[in-house]
Amino acid sequence: MNEKKVVTVIVEGPSDENAIGGILKEFFSSEEVQFAVVHGDITSNYSTTKENVVSKVGALIETIKSKYGYNWGDFVKIIHIADTDGAFTKNCIKEAEVENIQYYEDHMEYFDIEEVEKRNAHKSEIMFKLYTTGKIRNIPYRLYFNSCNLEHVLYTCLLYT
């Protein structure tokens, strides 16, 4: 019997998949690579807690399993790529009249410093839980993260260099 080997890659959005999909599919050429695009950030969503985040990631894998007709034994690895969005920073948020959080090399700007600090505390707690989780549904799991937002690196920063 020919066993399928599936690597699942969880990303925040389609631009993440577009940016790294080809590279990962080439790297894992002997496995099937399936992307789970969250269309948001599971780690900063306030409905996600350190108690339920592992089951939420498991539900993403369940969706792929059902969609493509895989068995649990077909999955060999779960790779989760997330942005830290400054979640691990301290005392670097400056108040500014901006609509969205602005990221700079040495600080962030937003109109509500307390909201960003609350988001950062929540997100870092969730990311720590995921980072220390070795398996989900008995499948090896690993969280990788960008120190800032991937879109900022690939699209915004390139406009200014």
MARVEX-958787 format. One record per atom (N, C-alpha, C): residue number from 1; residue in one letter; chain; atom name; x, y, z. Coordinates in steps of 0.001 Angstrom, whole numbers. Example, Ala and Ser with C-alpha at 12.3 -4.5 7.8 and 13.67 -1.06 7.14 Angstrom:
2
(r 1 A A N (13190 -5690 7800))
(r 1 A A CA (12300 -4500 7800))
(r 1 A A C (13200 -3300 7800))
(r 2 S A N (12850 -2250 7080))
(r 2 S A CA (13670 -1060 7140))
(r 2 S A C (12900 30 7870))
***
This chain:
161
(r 1 M A N (851 -1190 0))
(r 1 M A CA (0 0 0))
(r 1 M A C (887 1241 0))
(r 2 N A N (577 2204 -842))
(r 2 N A CA (1345 3429 -956))
(r 2 N A C (828 4446 58))
(r 3 E A N (1614 4686 1104))
(r 3 E A CA (1222 5612 2161))
(r 3 E A C (1472 7048 1732))
(r 4 K A N (486 7917 1943))
(r 4 K A CA (661 9330 1657))
(r 4 K A C (1456 9959 2789))
(r 5 K A N (2300 10914 2454))
(r 5 K A CA (3020 11685 3444))
(r 5 K A C (2636 13138 3234))
(r 6 V A N (1941 13708 4221))
(r 6 V A CA (1400 15050 4078))
(r 6 V A C (2060 15980 5088))
(r 7 V A N (2551 17102 4586))
(r 7 V A CA (3052 18183 5415))
(r 7 V A C (2020 19301 5334))
(r 8 T A N (1497 19696 6476))
(r 8 T A CA (535 20791 6514))
(r 8 T A C (1253 22054 6970))
(r 9 V A N (1023 23132 6249))
(r 9 V A CA (1624 24418 6581))
(r 9 V A C (499 25399 6893))
(r 10 I A N (491 25909 8109))
(r 10 I A CA (-524 26869 8538))
(r 10 I A C (58 28270 8376))
(r 11 V A N (-659 29113 7651))
(r 11 V A CA (-244 30496 7437))
(r 11 V A C (-1420 31432 7693))
(r 12 E A N (-1117 32715 7887))
(r 12 E A CA (-2159 33689 8201))
(r 12 E A C (-2991 34093 6997))
(r 13 G A N (-2354 34204 5832))
(r 13 G A CA (-3103 34685 4683))
(r 13 G A C (-2555 34164 3370))
(r 14 P A N (-3292 34416 2284))
(r 14 P A CA (-2875 33929 973))
(r 14 P A C (-1530 34498 518))
(r 15 S A N (-1185 35710 940))
(r 15 S A CA (111 36266 535))
(r 15 S A C (1254 35479 1164))
(r 16 D A N (1030 34945 2368))
(r 16 D A CA (2040 34093 2999))
(r 16 D A C (2231 32815 2184))
(r 17 E A N (1118 32206 1787))
(r 17 E A CA (1199 30995 975))
(r 17 E A C (1898 31284 -350))
(r 18 N A N (1553 32400 -980))
(r 18 N A CA (2186 32756 -2248))
(r 18 N A C (3683 32979 -2090))
(r 19 A A N (4081 33582 -982))
(r 19 A A CA (5485 33912 -770))
(r 19 A A C (6347 32687 -509))
(r 20 I A N (5816 31712 228))
(r 20 I A CA (6659 30575 639))
(r 20 I A C (6211 29231 77))
(r 21 G A N (5063 29196 -578))
(r 21 G A CA (4513 27929 -1058))
(r 21 G A C (5433 27173 -1990))
(r 22 G A N (5946 27849 -2992))
(r 22 G A CA (6822 27188 -3965))
(r 22 G A C (8081 26639 -3329))
(r 23 I A N (8665 27397 -2437))
(r 23 I A CA (9900 26975 -1758))
(r 23 I A C (9632 25729 -917))
(r 24 L A N (8555 25747 -137))
(r 24 L A CA (8262 24603 723))
(r 24 L A C (7870 23371 -83))
(r 25 K A N (7131 23553 -1159))
(r 25 K A CA (6755 22403 -1994))
(r 25 K A C (7993 21783 -2641))
(r 26 E A N (8972 22603 -2984))
(r 26 E A CA (10217 22073 -3528))
(r 26 E A C (11024 21365 -2439))
(r 27 F A N (11094 21979 -1249))
(r 27 F A CA (11848 21395 -148))
(r 27 F A C (11261 20046 272))
(r 28 F A N (9936 19979 343))
(r 28 F A CA (9250 18746 717))
(r 28 F A C (8740 18025 -530))
(r 29 S A N (9578 17881 -1532))
(r 29 S A CA (9141 17346 -2825))
(r 29 S A C (8664 15897 -2752))
(r 30 S A N (9101 15148 -1747))
(r 30 S A CA (8648 13754 -1644))
(r 30 S A C (7353 13624 -832))
(r 31 E A N (6832 14752 -329))
(r 31 E A CA (5570 14749 416))
(r 31 E A C (4562 15647 -283))
(r 32 E A N (3302 15461 72))
(r 32 E A CA (2264 16377 -372))
(r 32 E A C (2248 17537 616))
(r 33 V A N (2243 18751 124))
(r 33 V A CA (2195 19930 982))
(r 33 V A C (820 20566 840))
(r 34 Q A N (123 20694 1956))
(r 34 Q A CA (-1198 21325 1956))
(r 34 Q A C (-1151 22534 2880))
(r 35 F A N (-1668 23648 2409))
(r 35 F A CA (-1700 24871 3201))
(r 35 F A C (-3049 25044 3871))
(r 36 A A N (-3002 25472 5123))
(r 36 A A CA (-4199 25898 5845))
(r 36 A A C (-4068 27406 6003))
(r 37 V A N (-4859 28140 5236))
(r 37 V A CA (-4816 29595 5289))
(r 37 V A C (-5888 30057 6269))
(r 38 V A N (-5452 30688 7351))
(r 38 V A CA (-6348 31064 8436))
(r 38 V A C (-7172 32305 8096))
(r 39 H A N (-6690 33162 7198))
(r 39 H A CA (-7333 34438 6863))
(r 39 H A C (-7469 35303 8115))
(r 40 G A N (-6381 35389 8820))
(r 40 G A CA (-6328 36175 10045))
(r 40 G A C (-5203 35628 10911))
(r 41 D A N (-5222 36006 12140))
(r 41 D A CA (-4161 35613 13056))
(r 41 D A C (-4757 34877 14246))
(r 42 I A N (-4629 33571 14240))
(r 42 I A CA (-5184 32751 15324))
(r 42 I A C (-4553 33104 16669))
(r 43 T A N (-3312 33605 16638))
(r 43 T A CA (-2609 33877 17896))
(r 43 T A C (-3015 35199 18543))
(r 44 S A N (-3606 36109 17802))
(r 44 S A CA (-4049 37363 18419))
(r 44 S A C (-5565 37466 18512))
(r 45 N A N (-6267 36448 18043))
(r 45 N A CA (-7719 36410 18127))
(r 45 N A C (-8112 36175 19592))
(r 46 Y A N (-8923 37060 20150))
(r 46 Y A CA (-9265 36950 21570))
(r 46 Y A C (-10145 35747 21893))
(r 47 S A N (-10734 35092 20890))
(r 47 S A CA (-11474 33860 21166))
(r 47 S A C (-10528 32668 21317))
(r 48 T A N (-9267 32877 20969))
(r 48 T A CA (-8255 31846 21155))
(r 48 T A C (-7614 32047 22519))
(r 49 T A N (-7515 30959 23270))
(r 49 T A CA (-6873 31012 24579))
(r 49 T A C (-5766 29965 24622))
(r 50 K A N (-4921 30053 25636))
(r 50 K A CA (-3873 29033 25748))
(r 50 K A C (-4489 27660 26023))
(r 51 E A N (-5716 27642 26548))
(r 51 E A CA (-6390 26370 26805))
(r 51 E A C (-6999 25758 25546))
(r 52 N A N (-7392 26569 24567))
(r 52 N A CA (-8070 25999 23396))
(r 52 N A C (-7279 26094 22093))
(r 53 V A N (-6093 26714 22111))
(r 53 V A CA (-5372 26939 20858))
(r 53 V A C (-4942 25630 20191))
(r 54 V A N (-4543 24641 20961))
(r 54 V A CA (-4114 23367 20366))
(r 54 V A C (-5295 22694 19668))
(r 55 S A N (-6469 22746 20280))
(r 55 S A CA (-7642 22143 19629))
(r 55 S A C (-8053 22947 18395))
(r 56 K A N (-7848 24257 18407))
(r 56 K A CA (-8158 25065 17216))
(r 56 K A C (-7225 24710 16062))
(r 57 V A N (-5957 24503 16353))
(r 57 V A CA (-5024 24080 15301))
(r 57 V A C (-5405 22680 14826))
(r 58 G A N (-5785 21805 15750))
(r 58 G A CA (-6245 20466 15374))
(r 58 G A C (-7444 20513 14451))
(r 59 A A N (-8337 21476 14677))
(r 59 A A CA (-9518 21624 13820))
(r 59 A A C (-9118 22056 12398))
(r 60 L A N (-8059 22872 12284))
(r 60 L A CA (-7564 23239 10953))
(r 60 L A C (-7076 22002 10203))
(r 61 I A N (-6395 21127 10924))
(r 61 I A CA (-5881 19901 10307))
(r 61 I A C (-7042 18972 9946))
(r 62 E A N (-8041 18925 10790))
(r 62 E A CA (-9246 18130 10514))
(r 62 E A C (-9907 18588 9215))
(r 63 T A N (-9947 19888 8989))
(r 63 T A CA (-10536 20433 7764))
(r 63 T A C (-9771 19934 6535))
(r 64 I A N (-8458 19969 6602))
(r 64 I A CA (-7640 19486 5474))
(r 64 I A C (-7826 17982 5301))
(r 65 K A N (-7857 17254 6401))
(r 65 K A CA (-8060 15801 6362))
(r 65 K A C (-9363 15475 5632))
(r 66 S A N (-10428 16156 6000))
(r 66 S A CA (-11735 15903 5381))
(r 66 S A C (-11777 16340 3927))
(r 67 K A N (-11233 17518 3644))
(r 67 K A CA (-11284 18080 2293))
(r 67 K A C (-10577 17190 1275))
(r 68 Y A N (-9429 16621 1663))
(r 68 Y A CA (-8624 15847 722))
(r 68 Y A C (-8701 14336 933))
(r 69 G A N (-9496 13892 1899))
(r 69 G A CA (-9672 12464 2120))
(r 69 G A C (-8465 11774 2739))
(r 70 Y A N (-7700 12504 3534))
(r 70 Y A CA (-6543 11909 4196))
(r 70 Y A C (-6967 11139 5436))
(r 71 N A N (-6084 10261 5885))
(r 71 N A CA (-6208 9615 7185))
(r 71 N A C (-5250 10328 8131))
(r 72 W A N (-5483 10206 9442))
(r 72 W A CA (-4591 10866 10397))
(r 72 W A C (-3159 10382 10229))
(r 73 G A N (-2972 9126 9885))
(r 73 G A CA (-1633 8573 9705))
(r 73 G A C (-895 9118 8493))
(r 74 D A N (-1603 9798 7589))
(r 74 D A CA (-959 10378 6407))
(r 74 D A C (-137 11620 6751))
(r 75 F A N (-476 12283 7841))
(r 75 F A CA (198 13526 8215))
(r 75 F A C (1531 13211 8894))
(r 76 V A N (2598 13812 8374))
(r 76 V A CA (3932 13584 8942))
(r 76 V A C (4475 14820 9657))
(r 77 K A N (3891 15987 9391))
(r 77 K A CA (4425 17204 10002))
(r 77 K A C (3419 18341 9856))
(r 78 I A N (3358 19163 10909))
(r 78 I A CA (2591 20407 10857))
(r 78 I A C (3578 21540 11088))
(r 79 I A N (3630 22442 10123))
(r 79 I A CA (4476 23630 10230))
(r 79 I A C (3539 24829 10325))
(r 80 H A N (3708 25618 11357))
(r 80 H A CA (2864 26791 11576))
(r 80 H A C (3755 28023 11470))
(r 81 I A N (3447 28900 10535))
(r 81 I A CA (4239 30115 10346))
(r 81 I A C (3379 31307 10749))
(r 82 A A N (3878 32055 11721))
(r 82 A A CA (3122 33192 12248))
(r 82 A A C (4021 34421 12327))
(r 83 D A N (3396 35565 12414))
(r 83 D A CA (4107 36820 12612))
(r 83 D A C (4031 37185 14089))
(r 84 T A N (5123 37678 14663))
(r 84 T A CA (5070 38089 16065))
(r 84 T A C (4379 39440 16214))
(r 85 D A N (4426 40268 15182))
(r 85 D A CA (3780 41584 15217))
(r 85 D A C (4188 42390 16452))
(r 86 G A N (5414 42228 16890))
(r 86 G A CA (5913 42984 18035))
(r 86 G A C (5411 42493 19378))
(r 87 A A N (4878 41280 19431))
(r 87 A A CA (4253 40785 20663))
(r 87 A A C (5225 40628 21830))
(r 88 F A N (6494 40441 21558))
(r 88 F A CA (7462 40203 22631))
(r 88 F A C (8241 41457 23014))
(r 89 T A N (7811 42603 22520))
(r 89 T A CA (8501 43849 22827))
(r 89 T A C (7993 44434 24138))
(r 90 K A N (8800 45275 24725))
(r 90 K A CA (8413 45963 25967))
(r 90 K A C (8733 47440 25829))
(r 91 N A N (7814 48275 26256))
(r 91 N A CA (8033 49713 26364))
(r 91 N A C (8507 50371 25065))
(r 92 C A N (7931 49964 23957))
(r 92 C A CA (8339 50585 22692))
(r 92 C A C (7140 51067 21875))
(r 93 I A N (5973 51150 22495))
(r 93 I A CA (4784 51593 21789))
(r 93 I A C (4596 53082 22068))
(r 94 K A N (4485 53853 21000))
(r 94 K A CA (4298 55288 21133))
(r 94 K A C (2914 55666 20634))
(r 95 E A N (2299 56608 21339))
(r 95 E A CA (974 57058 20942))
(r 95 E A C (1068 57936 19700))
(r 96 A A N (203 57644 18727))
(r 96 A A CA (163 58428 17496))
(r 96 A A C (-1235 58322 16895))
(r 97 E A N (-1631 59320 16178))
(r 97 E A CA (-2948 59324 15535))
(r 97 E A C (-2874 58558 14219))
(r 98 V A N (-2878 57234 14341))
(r 98 V A CA (-2844 56349 13168))
(r 98 V A C (-3983 55354 13289))
(r 99 E A N (-4473 54891 12144))
(r 99 E A CA (-5623 53975 12118))
(r 99 E A C (-5209 52536 12430))
(r 100 N A N (-4031 52136 11945))
(r 100 N A CA (-3514 50786 12163))
(r 100 N A C (-2155 50889 12842))
(r 101 I A N (-1771 49826 13515))
(r 101 I A CA (-462 49811 14164))
(r 101 I A C (616 50005 13103))
(r 102 Q A N (1522 50911 13373))
(r 102 Q A CA (2648 51172 12486))
(r 102 Q A C (3902 50574 13121))
(r 103 Y A N (4673 49822 12345))
(r 103 Y A CA (5867 49149 12843))
(r 103 Y A C (7117 49838 12304))
(r 104 Y A N (8049 50093 13204))
(r 104 Y A CA (9326 50685 12853))
(r 104 Y A C (10429 49824 13465))
(r 105 E A N (11659 50065 13090))
(r 105 E A CA (12765 49247 13611))
(r 105 E A C (12873 49328 15125))
(r 106 D A N (12594 50476 15703))
(r 106 D A CA (12818 50645 17142))
(r 106 D A C (11558 50920 17953))
(r 107 H A N (10388 50976 17300))
(r 107 H A CA (9151 51204 18044))
(r 107 H A C (7928 50905 17177))
(r 108 M A N (6772 50927 17836))
(r 108 M A CA (5490 50811 17147))
(r 108 M A C (4676 52044 17506))
(r 109 E A N (3733 52409 16637))
(r 109 E A CA (2858 53542 16911))
(r 109 E A C (1404 53109 16763))
(r 110 Y A N (580 53611 17689))
(r 110 Y A CA (-854 53347 17622))
(r 110 Y A C (-1554 54356 18521))
(r 111 F A N (-2837 54574 18280))
(r 111 F A CA (-3548 55575 19069))
(r 111 F A C (-3921 55077 20466))
(r 112 D A N (-3892 53745 20687))
(r 112 D A CA (-4276 53167 21977))
(r 112 D A C (-3175 52224 22467))
(r 113 I A N (-2257 52753 23246))
(r 113 I A CA (-1114 51974 23726))
(r 113 I A C (-1573 50781 24559))
(r 114 E A N (-2559 50979 25431))
(r 114 E A CA (-3039 49886 26285))
(r 114 E A C (-3597 48730 25472))
(r 115 E A N (-4283 49016 24374))
(r 115 E A CA (-4833 47950 23522))
(r 115 E A C (-3717 47121 22899))
(r 116 V A N (-2660 47776 22445))
(r 116 V A CA (-1531 47043 21856))
(r 116 V A C (-839 46208 22926))
(r 117 E A N (-665 46754 24116))
(r 117 E A CA (-48 45994 25211))
(r 117 E A C (-896 44780 25579))
(r 118 K A N (-2220 44945 25586))
(r 118 K A CA (-3134 43831 25872))
(r 118 K A C (-3015 42760 24780))
(r 119 R A N (-3031 43203 23513))
(r 119 R A CA (-2878 42266 22400))
(r 119 R A C (-1544 41533 22473))
(r 120 N A N (-476 42263 22774))
(r 120 N A CA (855 41661 22857))
(r 120 N A C (925 40603 23952))
(r 121 A A N (352 40894 25120))
(r 121 A A CA (364 39925 26219))
(r 121 A A C (-404 38664 25821))
(r 122 H A N (-1563 38855 25213))
(r 122 H A CA (-2385 37717 24773))
(r 122 H A C (-1651 36900 23712))
(r 123 K A N (-1151 37571 22689))
(r 123 K A CA (-485 36902 21576))
(r 123 K A C (768 36169 22038))
(r 124 S A N (1573 36776 22885))
(r 124 S A CA (2791 36118 23341))
(r 124 S A C (2477 34881 24181))
(r 125 E A N (1407 34919 24966))
(r 125 E A CA (984 33760 25749))
(r 125 E A C (580 32595 24830))
(r 126 I A N (-179 32908 23783))
(r 126 I A CA (-619 31888 22826))
(r 126 I A C (579 31328 22061))
(r 127 M A N (1462 32218 21617))
(r 127 M A CA (2634 31770 20852))
(r 127 M A C (3552 30896 21715))
(r 128 F A N (3702 31247 22976))
(r 128 F A CA (4526 30424 23868))
(r 128 F A C (3915 29031 24021))
(r 129 K A N (2600 28970 24187))
(r 129 K A CA (1912 27675 24298))
(r 129 K A C (2159 26843 23042))
(r 130 L A N (2004 27455 21873))
(r 130 L A CA (2217 26720 20626))
(r 130 L A C (3675 26313 20456))
(r 131 Y A N (4585 27207 20794))
(r 131 Y A CA (6008 26923 20621))
(r 131 Y A C (6445 25734 21471))
(r 132 T A N (5803 25563 22622))
(r 132 T A CA (6165 24461 23512))
(r 132 T A C (5318 23207 23275))
(r 133 T A N (4469 23240 22256))
(r 133 T A CA (3643 22090 21897))
(r 133 T A C (4383 21280 20840))
(r 134 G A N (4732 20068 21162))
(r 134 G A CA (5503 19250 20229))
(r 134 G A C (4668 18456 19240))
(r 135 K A N (3437 18149 19621))
(r 135 K A CA (2574 17356 18744))
(r 135 K A C (1137 17831 18868))
(r 136 I A N (435 17749 17750))
(r 136 I A CA (-1002 18010 17732))
(r 136 I A C (-1647 16829 17026))
(r 137 R A N (-2596 16197 17706))
(r 137 R A CA (-3235 14971 17194))
(r 137 R A C (-2174 13918 16868))
(r 138 N A N (-1134 13880 17679))
(r 138 N A CA (-15 12936 17544))
(r 138 N A C (818 13163 16277))
(r 139 I A N (721 14340 15697))
(r 139 I A CA (1503 14720 14512))
(r 139 I A C (2560 15721 14977))
(r 140 P A N (3816 15527 14615))
(r 140 P A CA (4843 16502 15003))
(r 140 P A C (4454 17914 14547))
(r 141 Y A N (4512 18847 15488))
(r 141 Y A CA (4101 20235 15255))
(r 141 Y A C (5247 21165 15614))
(r 142 R A N (5440 22194 14783))
(r 142 R A CA (6476 23176 15074))
(r 142 R A C (6002 24556 14644))
(r 143 L A N (6148 25529 15545))
(r 143 L A CA (5817 26919 15251))
(r 143 L A C (7081 27657 14845))
(r 144 Y A N (7009 28341 13716))
(r 144 Y A CA (8081 29228 13261))
(r 144 Y A C (7476 30609 13146))
(r 145 F A N (8266 31616 13437))
(r 145 F A CA (7689 32947 13355))
(r 145 F A C (8666 33962 12796))
(r 146 N A N (8068 34956 12157))
(r 146 N A CA (8804 36101 11652))
(r 146 N A C (8847 37131 12765))
(r 147 S A N (9946 37847 12869))
(r 147 S A CA (10057 38834 13940))
(r 147 S A C (9157 40042 13697))
(r 148 C A N (8680 40195 12485))
(r 148 C A CA (7680 41213 12193))
(r 148 C A C (6697 40598 11208))
(r 149 N A N (5907 41407 10591))
(r 149 N A CA (4869 40921 9694))
(r 149 N A C (5471 40594 8330))
(r 150 L A N (5206 39396 7801))
(r 150 L A CA (5779 38970 6525))
(r 150 L A C (5436 39932 5396))
(r 151 E A N (4208 40448 5389))
(r 151 E A CA (3838 41402 4346))
(r 151 E A C (4700 42650 4407))
(r 152 H A N (5040 43096 5629))
(r 152 H A CA (5906 44269 5759))
(r 152 H A C (7272 43989 5149))
(r 153 V A N (7784 42812 5387))
(r 153 V A CA (9104 42457 4879))
(r 153 V A C (9088 42346 3362))
(r 154 L A N (8113 41624 2827))
(r 154 L A CA (8103 41343 1395))
(r 154 L A C (7562 42476 532))
(r 155 Y A N (6601 43212 1042))
(r 155 Y A CA (5929 44164 186))
(r 155 Y A C (6196 45616 581))
(r 156 T A N (5984 45983 1828))
(r 156 T A CA (6171 47373 2246))
(r 156 T A C (7628 47776 2216))
(r 157 C A N (8486 47001 2850))
(r 157 C A CA (9901 47381 2934))
(r 157 C A C (10550 47444 1569))
(r 158 L A N (10139 46592 662))
(r 158 L A CA (10727 46607 -668))
(r 158 L A C (10417 47894 -1412))
(r 159 L A N (9342 48547 -1042))
(r 159 L A CA (8986 49797 -1698))
(r 159 L A C (9943 50924 -1313))
(r 160 Y A N (10596 50792 -165))
(r 160 Y A CA (11426 51873 341))
(r 160 Y A C (12920 51601 192))
(r 161 T A N (13322 50471 -362))
(r 161 T A CA (14747 50173 -468))
(r 161 T A C (15274 50549 -1835))
***
